[in-house]
Amino acid sequence: MEFDAARDALIVVDLQRDFLPGGALAVAGGDEVVQPIARLCRRFATVVATQDFHPIGHVSFASAHPCRQPFDQVVLHGDVQMLWPDHCVAGSAGAALDPALPDERITLILRKGTRVAVDSYSAFRENPDERGRRMSTGLGAWLRDRGVERVHVVGLALDYCVQATALDAREEGFETIVVRDLTRSVGAPDPALALLADSGVRLVESRDLVRDTK
């Protein structure tokens, strides 16, 4: 498929040290997508890199919940919340984007999960807060202001932040594509891929992306 620099954007989700091998919340095989994503960044005029950037004691950390362990689930603000090991703490080495990402190609770094009592998987909207609201990050308006009509989503992890970002991109009205070989998942990928496809998200392989040079 062809893509056009004037109307397409690449969203690189959470390609951070804590999600890579050796990190606090490593996604198996996450290192395998780093270099291909870095190369893909050079083919887009608009590249958004998201970054988990949690305060100490963040609500998603199991350590913030007495008697709970990582990967326990709790109900938070009426929604199911997975509890994680402490990860991507603001300003820590683990929160840093992988240095292979070309700084000069990144148009916007969007930090999420910055409020201690609210998690944020999606690049477009936070998870529900205490009033059940999902507050906008402003990314949708920012992309529209740049003339973007279609987004390509890659990164970590497919079954959490990539999925949430792609689903919200569709709800924001963007044609949405997930480049599935440039993602890795925490669990089995099939349920996430099926949900995305059923929601109108297009699934492609990176080898199928051809830039429109007209």
C-alpha positions as a Python dict, from the first residue, in 0.01 Angstrom:
ca = {
    (1, 'M'): (0, 0, 0),
    (2, 'E'): (110, 357, -68),
    (3, 'F'): (139, 626, 194),
    (4, 'D'): (173, 1000, 150),
    (5, 'A'): (393, 1228, 360),
    (6, 'A'): (131, 1505, 342),
    (7, 'R'): (-152, 1305, 499),
    (8, 'D'): (5, 1011, 685),
    (9, 'A'): (164, 999, 1030),
    (10, 'L'): (359, 733, 1213),
    (11, 'I'): (284, 678, 1584),
    (12, 'V'): (564, 495, 1764),
    (13, 'V'): (418, 364, 2089),
    (14, 'D'): (633, 337, 2403),
    (15, 'L'): (962, 224, 2252),
    (16, 'Q'): (1127, 273, 2590),
    (17, 'R'): (1405, 97, 2777),
    (18, 'D'): (1178, -44, 3048),
    (19, 'F'): (974, -228, 2783),
    (20, 'L'): (1281, -379, 2616),
    (21, 'P'): (1488, -680, 2730),
    (22, 'G'): (1645, -609, 3067),
    (23, 'G'): (1383, -346, 3152),
    (24, 'A'): (1139, -344, 3442),
    (25, 'L'): (846, -453, 3223),
    (26, 'A'): (1014, -612, 2923),
    (27, 'V'): (799, -723, 2630),
    (28, 'A'): (934, -1043, 2475),
    (29, 'G'): (1095, -969, 2140),
    (30, 'G'): (1060, -594, 2183),
    (31, 'D'): (1419, -540, 2076),
    (32, 'E'): (1341, -703, 1740),
    (33, 'V'): (1128, -409, 1626),
    (34, 'V'): (1359, -124, 1728),
    (35, 'Q'): (1578, -98, 1419),
    (36, 'P'): (1296, -155, 1166),
    (37, 'I'): (1089, 117, 1337),
    (38, 'A'): (1390, 351, 1338),
    (39, 'R'): (1425, 302, 963),
    (40, 'L'): (1052, 353, 908),
    (41, 'C'): (1064, 685, 1096),
    (42, 'R'): (1281, 827, 818),
    (43, 'R'): (1004, 773, 564),
    (44, 'F'): (738, 988, 735),
    (45, 'A'): (712, 1365, 765),
    (46, 'T'): (509, 1340, 1089),
    (47, 'V'): (634, 1102, 1358),
    (48, 'V'): (483, 1091, 1707),
    (49, 'A'): (670, 899, 1976),
    (50, 'T'): (469, 823, 2290),
    (51, 'Q'): (638, 786, 2625),
    (52, 'D'): (501, 642, 2947),
    (53, 'F'): (616, 896, 3208),
    (54, 'H'): (477, 794, 3545),
    (55, 'P'): (520, 970, 3878),
    (56, 'I'): (645, 771, 4177),
    (57, 'G'): (352, 584, 4335),
    (58, 'H'): (152, 577, 4012),
    (59, 'V'): (-184, 402, 4037),
    (60, 'S'): (-81, 138, 3781),
    (61, 'F'): (207, 18, 4001),
    (62, 'A'): (139, -288, 4214),
    (63, 'S'): (362, -127, 4478),
    (64, 'A'): (98, 145, 4522),
    (65, 'H'): (-163, -114, 4631),
    (66, 'P'): (-109, -291, 4964),
    (67, 'C'): (-110, -671, 4944),
    (68, 'R'): (-114, -668, 4563),
    (69, 'Q'): (140, -816, 4326),
    (70, 'P'): (240, -728, 3969),
    (71, 'F'): (-13, -861, 3715),
    (72, 'D'): (-297, -866, 3967),
    (73, 'Q'): (-609, -692, 3842),
    (74, 'V'): (-819, -442, 4037),
    (75, 'V'): (-1123, -229, 3957),
    (76, 'L'): (-1020, 134, 3926),
    (77, 'H'): (-1270, 410, 3847),
    (78, 'G'): (-1514, 146, 3721),
    (79, 'D'): (-1268, -15, 3481),
    (80, 'V'): (-1036, -314, 3510),
    (81, 'Q'): (-678, -206, 3581),
    (82, 'M'): (-381, -437, 3543),
    (83, 'L'): (-117, -374, 3807),
    (84, 'W'): (239, -358, 3676),
    (85, 'P'): (588, -356, 3823),
    (86, 'D'): (714, -1, 3874),
    (87, 'H'): (818, 113, 3526),
    (88, 'C'): (893, 422, 3318),
    (89, 'V'): (921, 647, 3623),
    (90, 'A'): (952, 1007, 3507),
    (91, 'G'): (1314, 1104, 3460),
    (92, 'S'): (1449, 754, 3508),
    (93, 'A'): (1672, 568, 3263),
    (94, 'G'): (1392, 316, 3208),
    (95, 'A'): (1157, 588, 3085),
    (96, 'A'): (1397, 699, 2811),
    (97, 'L'): (1312, 634, 2449),
    (98, 'D'): (1540, 385, 2280),
    (99, 'P'): (1840, 580, 2147),
    (100, 'A'): (1805, 409, 1808),
    (101, 'L'): (1503, 629, 1732),
    (102, 'P'): (1627, 914, 1512),
    (103, 'D'): (1572, 1233, 1714),
    (104, 'E'): (1569, 1450, 1404),
    (105, 'R'): (1270, 1259, 1262),
    (106, 'I'): (1050, 1275, 1572),
    (107, 'T'): (799, 1559, 1535),
    (108, 'L'): (632, 1521, 1875),
    (109, 'I'): (707, 1332, 2197),
    (110, 'L'): (379, 1272, 2378),
    (111, 'R'): (412, 1181, 2746),
    (112, 'K'): (125, 989, 2901),
    (113, 'G'): (35, 844, 3238),
    (114, 'T'): (169, 1157, 3405),
    (115, 'R'): (-114, 1193, 3659),
    (116, 'V'): (-63, 977, 3967),
    (117, 'A'): (-426, 860, 3995),
    (118, 'V'): (-501, 794, 3625),
    (119, 'D'): (-337, 554, 3382),
    (120, 'S'): (-312, 614, 3008),
    (121, 'Y'): (-263, 339, 2751),
    (122, 'S'): (-379, 537, 2450),
    (123, 'A'): (-193, 824, 2285),
    (124, 'F'): (-527, 997, 2229),
    (125, 'R'): (-712, 968, 2560),
    (126, 'E'): (-639, 876, 2919),
    (127, 'N'): (-800, 579, 3091),
    (128, 'P'): (-1115, 665, 3291),
    (129, 'D'): (-1065, 898, 3587),
    (130, 'E'): (-1260, 906, 3915),
    (131, 'R'): (-1559, 1062, 3733),
    (132, 'G'): (-1550, 808, 3450),
    (133, 'R'): (-1412, 1058, 3200),
    (134, 'R'): (-1144, 977, 2945),
    (135, 'M'): (-960, 1304, 2905),
    (136, 'S'): (-810, 1391, 2566),
    (137, 'T'): (-435, 1429, 2525),
    (138, 'G'): (-495, 1670, 2237),
    (139, 'L'): (-316, 1447, 1987),
    (140, 'G'): (-614, 1418, 1754),
    (141, 'A'): (-646, 1795, 1714),
    (142, 'W'): (-270, 1832, 1674),
    (143, 'L'): (-264, 1576, 1391),
    (144, 'R'): (-562, 1733, 1215),
    (145, 'D'): (-394, 2074, 1233),
    (146, 'R'): (-102, 1921, 1041),
    (147, 'G'): (-336, 1784, 774),
    (148, 'V'): (-297, 1421, 881),
    (149, 'E'): (-580, 1190, 774),
    (150, 'R'): (-426, 847, 831),
    (151, 'V'): (-207, 705, 1107),
    (152, 'H'): (23, 403, 1114),
    (153, 'V'): (76, 258, 1462),
    (154, 'V'): (380, 53, 1570),
    (155, 'G'): (556, -27, 1897),
    (156, 'L'): (481, -182, 2236),
    (157, 'A'): (274, -352, 2344),
    (158, 'L'): (22, -467, 2085),
    (159, 'D'): (-238, -588, 2335),
    (160, 'Y'): (-226, -275, 2552),
    (161, 'C'): (-100, 64, 2435),
    (162, 'V'): (-82, -10, 2062),
    (163, 'Q'): (-435, -150, 2067),
    (164, 'A'): (-574, 139, 2273),
    (165, 'T'): (-404, 397, 2052),
    (166, 'A'): (-532, 239, 1731),
    (167, 'L'): (-889, 206, 1858),
    (168, 'D'): (-896, 568, 1972),
    (169, 'A'): (-745, 683, 1643),
    (170, 'R'): (-1041, 521, 1467),
    (171, 'E'): (-1285, 691, 1703),
    (172, 'E'): (-1112, 1022, 1630),
    (173, 'G'): (-1193, 970, 1263),
    (174, 'F'): (-849, 877, 1131),
    (175, 'E'): (-796, 595, 889),
    (176, 'T'): (-589, 366, 1108),
    (177, 'I'): (-329, 104, 1024),
    (178, 'V'): (-135, -122, 1259),
    (179, 'V'): (191, -254, 1118),
    (180, 'R'): (171, -587, 1293),
    (181, 'D'): (528, -712, 1237),
    (182, 'L'): (652, -394, 1406),
    (183, 'T'): (466, -470, 1729),
    (184, 'R'): (508, -725, 2006),
    (185, 'S'): (254, -826, 2271),
    (186, 'V'): (251, -908, 2641),
    (187, 'G'): (11, -1200, 2589),
    (188, 'A'): (-111, -1387, 2283),
    (189, 'P'): (-151, -1139, 1995),
    (190, 'D'): (-454, -1299, 1828),
    (191, 'P'): (-731, -1146, 2046),
    (192, 'A'): (-590, -796, 1998),
    (193, 'L'): (-553, -844, 1623),
    (194, 'A'): (-910, -973, 1596),
    (195, 'L'): (-1048, -678, 1796),
    (196, 'L'): (-856, -430, 1584),
    (197, 'A'): (-974, -586, 1259),
    (198, 'D'): (-1334, -597, 1382),
    (199, 'S'): (-1309, -227, 1473),
    (200, 'G'): (-1206, -122, 1125),
    (201, 'V'): (-832, -98, 1184),
    (202, 'R'): (-629, -219, 887),
    (203, 'L'): (-352, -470, 959),
    (204, 'V'): (-49, -468, 729),
    (205, 'E'): (312, -584, 720),
    (206, 'S'): (598, -337, 695),
    (207, 'R'): (712, -487, 365),
    (208, 'D'): (381, -371, 214),
    (209, 'L'): (438, -1, 289),
    (210, 'V'): (544, 197, -17),
    (211, 'R'): (582, 573, -1),
    (212, 'D'): (392, 771, -261),
    (213, 'T'): (652, 994, -424),
    (214, 'K'): (415, 1176, -658),
}
